[in-house]
Amino acid sequence: MAEKNIVHNDQHTVLAVTSSAVIRITTDQSPTVTQEKKTGNRKPWVPCGTNNLLPQEIAEDVRPSTILPTALGKTARMFYSGGLIYGKLNYDENGEEKFMPLLKERPEILRFLRKGRFEKNVRDASLNLSWYDIYFVEFIKSNDGSKIARLKVHPFRECRIAWPNERTGRIEFVYINANWKNDPNGLLAKKVAFIDEDVFDPVEALRKNKAKNIVMAFSMPSIDTKYYPLASWDSVRKSGWLKFSLQIPTFKEAVMKHQTTLKYQVDVSIEYFLWRYPTYKEKTEKEQTAIRQKFINELDENIVGPEKAGKMLMNIVHRDQQGNAIPGITITAIEDKLKDGIYIEDSQEASSHLYAAIDMDPAIIGTGKGGGMDAGSGSNKGVAQNIKTLQLRPYQDLLAEPYRMMSEYNEWETPEEPIIWRFRISFMQTESNRQNVSKNT
């Protein structure tokens, strides 16, 4: 068909007019695809953050915290819970769903997966998902392309997706580089085929793609970013509460370091200084520095030295020729701020914001807010743990998705009996619910 005959062409329909007919060619219906324009740097990948190092910056900011790394690691371990298993669904007489593991019935699947250390991949994916709400998986095909031979999880810090194809709006490649910080131009980056997460049938897309190594990104929805999600807990970093919480130990250390030596605050008026040294203004800067140092030494030795503790201190006042008082030296004792609990309330408030941002009850970690040791009773811990566990299903489904795709691609399942991938969920035992020590979901 000559291109000049085409009068309409979009992602759904091609309409052409010839000398004898109107020809319409329709394609599979697909949703509207939107894309952002390339930024000014014109790199082939979408930059992650202003300098393409957002994951690294987040980790660097968070690492000094005594709360966030532990809590995010705890969240990742809760995602993993009792481990990822496969099985089938049955229903009891009441129509309630019942998950039946197939580990014994299909041990060949487990042996196949463990050759590729699938448990490590799940742990790596869980950690990336808890920190960044995204992880990347490389599907590695067999030599003939008929099977997925293994999976490989790549950390978010190494992966940058290519700009979408301007015609289709689909992302077709990803750049993987462990050296973005020292290699901003991506000379060491590996360009790998990529399947857009929004594709209608990802398994079929895997089959049609001729590449042997193909990457997909699995992420939670993001409210304000298109290509790289920003975890909701990151608000505590952007708001300044994380930075403030990290400053408190520095303040406390400074106070503790000097609390035994700094006993007084001495205020000296410039009028008194000029009265004491009439030619001060005419001196050179070097001479003025020497005069100030001499004055400080005399003051420390004769008025506020350690051996003067307990003696009478005076507020020195002089008068000018008109009889007006000239402010002199005022000496004020410094209170012991640590004794008064300085920064404890600030620490508690900052910790509250950190725990709220990551949606973590402090009892789960084992401490009270603000670093206190009173985290409540065992029942409170159990209830907090169970409430958190009940909220993990969306994340666990996302972690299981690559293995669901692998089951379909490798034909481990049939349409009549699909394999279901689930995490073993362990609920904490409480006094009121001892019978539910552990259950599969």
Sequence and secondary structure as in RCSB ss.txt:
>XXXX:A:sequence
MAEKNIVHNDQHTVLAVTSSAVIRITTDQSPTVTQEKKTGNRKPWVPCGTNNLLPQEIAEDVRPSTILPTALGKT
ARMFYSGGLIYGKLNYDENGEEKFMPLLKERPEILRFLRKGRFEKNVRDASLNLSWYDIYFVEFIKSNDGSKIAR
LKVHPFRECRIAWPNERTGRIEFVYINANWKNDPNGLLAKKVAFIDEDVFDPVEALRKNKAKNIVMAFSMPSIDT
KYYPLASWDSVRKSGWLKFSLQIPTFKEAVMKHQTTLKYQVDVSIEYFLWRYPTYKEKTEKEQTAIRQKFINELD
ENIVGPEKAGKMLMNIVHRDQQGNAIPGITITAIEDKLKDGIYIEDSQEASSHLYAAIDMDPAIIGTGKGGGMDA
GSGSNKGVAQNIKTLQLRPYQDLLAEPYRMMSEYNEWETPEEPIIWRFRISFMQTESNRQNVSKNT
>XXXX:A:secstr
  GGGEEEE SSEEEEE SS EEEEE             TT  SB  SSTTS HHHHHHHHHTT SSHHHHHHHH
HHHHHTT EEEEEEEE TT  EEEEE TTT HHHHHHHHHTTHHHHHHHHHHHHHHHSEEEEEEEE TTSSSEEE
EEEE GGGEEEB   TTT    EEEE TTTTT TT TT EEEEE  TT S HHHHHHH   SEEEEEEE   SS 
SSS   GGGHHHHTSHHHHHHHHHHHHHHHHHHTTT  EEEEE HHHHHHHSTTGGGS HHHHHHHHHHHHHHHH
HHTSSGGGTTS      EE TT  EE  EEEEE   TTTTTTTHHHHHHHHHHHHHHTT  HHHHT  GGG S  
  HHHHHHHHHHHHTT HHHHHHHHHHHHHHHHHTT S SSS  EEEEEE     TT TT S EE 
